[in-house]
Amino acid sequence: MDANARLEEPISGWRNARGEGSLSDVYRSIPVARTGPIWRRAAAFVGPGYLVAVGYMDPGNWATSLAGGSRFGYTLLVVALVSNIMAIILQSLCARLAIASGRDLAQACRDAFPKPVAFGLWLLAEIAIIATDIAEVVGTAIGLNLIFGIPLEIGVVITALDVFLILYLQKLGFRWIEAFIMTLLGVIAVCFAIQIALADPDWGAVILGFAPTTEIVTNPEMLYLALGILGATVMPHNLYLHSGIIQTRAYGKTVDEKRQALKYATIDSTVALMFALLVNASILILAAATFNSTGQTEVAELGEAHSLLAPLLGPTAPTLFGIALLFSGLNATVTATLAGQIVMEGFLRLSFPSWVRRLITRAIAIIPAAFVTIWYGDSGTAQLLILTQVVLSLQLSFAVFPLVIFTSNRAKMGALVAPVWLIGLAGFIAVTIAALNVKLLLDFVLG
């Protein structure tokens, strides 16, 4: 028998010999063809990347990109590009961790670190998910308000119903959740394509915006928004999410099958994240072309942007903006809830019926989100959204460093240990994120 076809020996680098698998109710529920055309085998892995991509075009992205585009034009497009490259690398490590070890990132942290460290990482992960959910809930509530005139407070309550939507779709099969997400992503992309065509941006300036500039680091206000874009793009909860949902595929147990699964999973996430970059960049381009070019450099509120689009681009643009925002928020609340379940189950090993787990993880995030939304009301939502993204950026290192440590350890990863060049890139990304966050904190402390 070929060496690659043998069952891989149990990996000895973990406290427990075997991983437990994530999301037990859908674990290994999607079959993967062992033979047949390559496209059929690859198609089995299409889906998780798009659930991850949701986090790269959620309402938090909207707030930071609108603020960045209206304030600094196309300058921060390079931040969106670099953030996306970082995301592609880190998400590929998430797939590698899950496929090689049979663990999501939360389970790996619990299985590798002392209990006090794992508990601290769980708290930080929950803070990140709460910050994420505040952005999603606020964005969805604003979308409902813009399209249907529903007050923000009621809109927040309506977003809680996504728990039942997830339960219904998951009862039909995890593929239905993926189909729902991908359909809404398609609508969002069409909405932005039409708005960009109406805005008619300066494409020469757009291309220059993808070139790096030192001003981003030396200008504290620009750095704050840049870190907000980074936090809105490379999101901590997505690292937990991807390492969990990739295990819905029944990809087999041999080294060869795992290698093939890793290849197709990486292709899926890379393509999906390039699609997310197009949408994310479109938000910033729209703000730069519509607001910055007309001298309106302080536009950051989603509601304000909606109202200003009509006189600048015509009556169609605000409707498209509202629809895309609503669908973006709906998508993001679904994936954030799944990430919350993975984090809670992985770190705490809690075992409840699926609907109870969903309600608990949703309540942990939505209660503070509702409180903050009601407290702020219609005013200050942009500052709140940007703040949540900066909080996510500050939390990011506590998910990235464990991910890099695990995937570089042959005892933990076996034959699928990450190559040296990939770990070098990921390590550089981790250190860069940490250094930028330290500089942001120093700028804040020193005024």
N, C-alpha and C positions, 0 to 999 in steps of 0.2 A: 504494500500500500504506500502511495506517495506520502512524503513527510507532511506536506501541507494538508493532506486529507485526513490525517489522524485527529482524533479528538484532542483538543488542547488540554494539557495537564492543569490541574487546579493551581491557580495563582497563589503564591504563598505570602505576598507582601501585605495582605489585608488581615485585620483582626479575625474576621470570619472567612472561612474558606470559599464560600460561594455568595454571590450577590443575590439580592431578594427580588429584583425586578421592580420597575416603577409602575404606578397606576394599575394595580392588580386586576381591576375589572376589564381592562383592555390590553393587558400585557400579552405580547406575541399573538395578537388577535388577527393581524393582517398577513395573509400567506404571501410568501415570496417564491416565485418559480425557480426551480433548480436547473431546469433545462429550457430550451426554446430560444427565441430571438433575444438579443441583448436589450432591445427597447422594452420588451415585456418585463424583464428582470429589473431594469432601471425604473420603469413606471411604478413598480411596487413601492419605491422609496420616495416618490414625489408626494409632497404634502407637509412633512414636519418643517422643512425649510421655510414654507410660506407662513406657518404658524409663528415661527421665530421672526420672520420678516415684518409681521404685524407691529412688533415692538419698535421697528425702525421707521415707522410712519404714523405713530400714534399721536394723540392730541398734545403730548409733551413736546414732540418734535415741531408741531405746528407753532406753539408759542415761541420756542427758541428760534426757529427759522424765520418766523414773521418779524420778530424783534431784530434778529441779525440782518435780514434783508432790508428792512426799512431803515435801520440805523447806519449800516456800513455797506449797503449795496451788495455787490457780488463777492466781496472780499472773503467771506467766511465759507464760500463753496469748497475751498480746499479742506476745511475742517470736516465737512460732510464726507468728502472723498476719503480722507485719511481715516476717519472714524469707521467708514464702511470697510476699508481694507483690514483694519484691526478686527472688526466684527467677523469677517470671513475667516480669518486665522483662528480666532478664539472659538467660533462655533464649530470649526472642523475638529478642534481639540475636544469639544463636548461630545461630538459623535464618536470620536476615538475612545474616550473614556468609557462611554456607555457600552459600546460594542465589545471592547476588549475585556472590561472587568465585570459587565453585567450590573453595573451600579450607576445611578444618577449622581450628580455632584453632591447632593445633600447626603445620600447614603454613604458616599465615599468619605466625606468629611467626618461623619459619625463613626465610620469604620476604621479611620486612620488616626484621628487626633484624640487626645485625652478628653474626658467628658466636659471639663470646664471650657476648653477651647471650642469644642463642638457646640456647646450651648451658646457661647458668645457669638459664634458664626451664625447660629440659627437666629438669634435676636437681630443681628445686622441684616440677615436675609429678609426677616419679617419687616424691618424698617424700610428696606428697599421696595418690598412688594406694596407696603402701605403707600409709599411715595408714588409708586407706579400707579396704583389704583386711584389715588387722589387725582392724578392727571387724567386717567381714563374716564372716571366718573364726571369730573368737571367738564371735560370735552364733550362727552355724550349729552350731559344736561344742557350745555350751551347749544349743541346741535339741535336738540328737541325744542329749545327755546326759539332758535332762529327760524326753524321751519314751521313749527306748529304753535309757537307762542306759549308753550308750557313753562310755568315758572321754574327757576333753577331748583328750588327745594323739592318740588314734585318730580322733576326730572331725575334727581339723584335717587329717589325711591324707586322710580321705574327701572333704573339701571340694575337694581338688585334682582330683577326678574331673569337676568341672564343665567342665574343658577339653574332655573327650570329649563331654559333653552338648552344648556349643556347636557343636563340629565336626559332630555328627550332625544337629542341628537346622538348622544353616546349609547343610548339604548338601541338605536338603529344601527350603530357601528361607528367606530372612530373615523372612518372614511367620510361619514356624513358631516362631522365637525370640520374636517379638512375641506370638503366641498363648499360648505357654508362660508368659511373664511376666504377661500380663493375666489369665490363669486363676488363677495363684497370688495376684495382687493381689486378685482377687475373693474368694478364700477368706479372706485376711487381713482384709478389710473385714467379712465376715460374722462372723468370730471376735470382732472388737472390738465390733461392734454388739450381740452377745449379752452380752459382758462389761459394757458400759456399761449395758445394761438391768438386769443383775443388781446393779450397783453403785448405781444410782439416785442420781446426783449431784444436788447443789443447783444447779439450772439458773440461778437468779438469780445465784449466785456465779460460775457459768461465764461468763455474759454480762459481768459486771463484770471478769472476768479478761482480757477482750479490750481493756480500757481501759488506756492507758499510765500509768505511774507513774515518778517520778524516782528512786525507791528502787532501781530496777534498775541505774542508773548509779552511784549513791552507795554502794551496798552491794557491796563487793568479791566476797563469796561469791556473791551473786546475779548479779553481772556475769560472773563466771567461768562459771556455769551458762548464763547467757544467751548468752555467746559460744560455749559448747559447743553450744547449740541452733542458733545461727546457723551454726556450722561443720557441724553435722549436717544442716542444711537446704539452705543455698546451698553446694554442694560443688564444689570446683575441677574434679574429674574429670568432673562432669556437663556443664560448659561445653565440654570437649573432646569428650565423648561425643555430645552433641546435634548439634554442628556436623559430626560425622562421619556419624552414622546417618541424618540427614535426606537425605543424598546417595544413599541407597538408592533414592530415588524418581526415576523418569524423567520429570521435570516439563517438559522442553523447554528451549529456549535463547533464546526471544524474551523481551523485557521483559514483555509481557503474561502469558506463561506463568509467568515468575518471580514476578511480583506475585501471581498467583493461588496459586502454591505457597506463598509467604510467608504469605498470608492463612490458608490452610488449616492450614499447619504451626503458626502461632501459636495458632489455635483449638485444635488438638490438644494442644499443650503447656499452654495455660492451663486447659483442662478437666481434664487429667490432674493438674496441680499443685493444683487446687482439691480434687480427690479425695484427693490425698496429704495436704493440710492436714487433712481430716476424720480420716484415720487417725492422723496425727501428733498432732493435738490430743486424739484419743481416748486415746492412751497417757498423756498428762499428766493428763487428766480422770480416768482410771481410777486413777492413782496418788494424785491429790488426794482423790478420793471414798473410796478404799479405805484408804489408809495415813495421809495427813495428818489426815483427820477422826477417826481412831482413835488419834492421838497417836504414830504410828510415822513419825517425821520423818526417819529416817536410812536409809530403804530405797533402795538404788541397785543392788545386785547383782541380776542377772536371776534367778539361782537362788533367792535369798532371796524376791524378789517372787513367784515361782512357788509356793514352799512356803507363803507367807502367804495366798495367795488362797483356798485350800481352806477354812480355818476362817472366813474373812470372807464369802465369796461362794458356797461350796458346792463339791462335787467336780468340777463341769463346768468351772469357770473356769480351773483350772490346766492342764487338757488343751487348752482353746482357746488359752490363752496360749502353751503350748509349740508347738502347731501353727503359730500365726501367726509366732512367732519363727523357727522352722525354715524356713518358706516365705519369710519376709523375708530371711533370710540366704542362702538358695539364689538368690533373685532378684538380690540385691545382688552376689554373687560373679560371676554371669554378666555383669552390666552393668559391673562394675569391670574384668573381664578384657577386655571389648571396649574400654573406655576406655584400658586399658593398651596395647592394640594400636595404637589411633589415635595415642596420644602417642608411642610408639616409632617408628612408621612416619613420622609427620608431622615430628618433630624431626630424626630421624637418617637418614631415607630408607633404612631397611634393607629389603632385599627377600629374604624367605625363603618357602618353602612355608607355607600357612596354618597347618598343624598345628605347625610349628616356631615360627612367630611366637607362636602361642597359648601354647606351652610356655614360651618365653622370658619373655613378659610375665607369665605366671602365676607362674613361679619367682621373678622379681624381687620380687614382692609376698608370696608365700606363705612363702618361707624365713624372713624376719624375723618374719612372723606366727606361724609354728610355733615359732620360738625363744622369742618372748615368751610365747606361750601355755603352753609347757612350763615356762618359768621361773616364771611366776606361778601356774600350776596353777589350782585352784578359787578361791583367794583373790585379791583385788585386781583382779578382772576389771572391776568397775564403774569404778574409778579409771583403769584402762587405757583403757577405752572412752571415758570422758569426755575423757581426755588426747588421744586420737587426734582427737576432734572439735575440740578447741581448736587442735591443730596444723593441722587443715584450715582453720580460721578464719584462722589466721596466714598460711597459704599463699594464701588466697583472692584477696588484692589483686593478686598476681602473675599471676593469670589474668584478673581483672576489668578492670584498667587497660588491658592490650593490646586486650581485646575492645572497650572503649569507644573507644579511639583508632582502631582499624581501621574500626568501623562509622560513625564520624563523618567519615571522610575520603572526599570525593567521588571523588578520583582512584583510590581503592582499591575503592569500592563502586559507582561509576557511578550509574545512575538509582535504584538502591535504597538510596542513602545514608540513614541514619537521620534522621528529622526532628529539629529543634532541641529540641523539648520532650522527646522520648524520650532524647536524649543528655544533656539537663540532668538528668533523673531518674536516669539510669544513672550519670552523673558524681557526683551527690549520694550515691548508694548506695556507689560506690567510695570516696569520701572518708570517709563514715561508717564503713564497715567498717575502713578503715585507722586512723581516729582511735580507734575502740573497741579495736583490737588494740594500739595504742600505750599506751592507758591500762591495758590488762591487763598489758602488760610492765612498765610503771612500778609498778603495784601489786605485781607479783611481786618486782621488784628492791628496792623500798622496804619489802617485808615487809608 
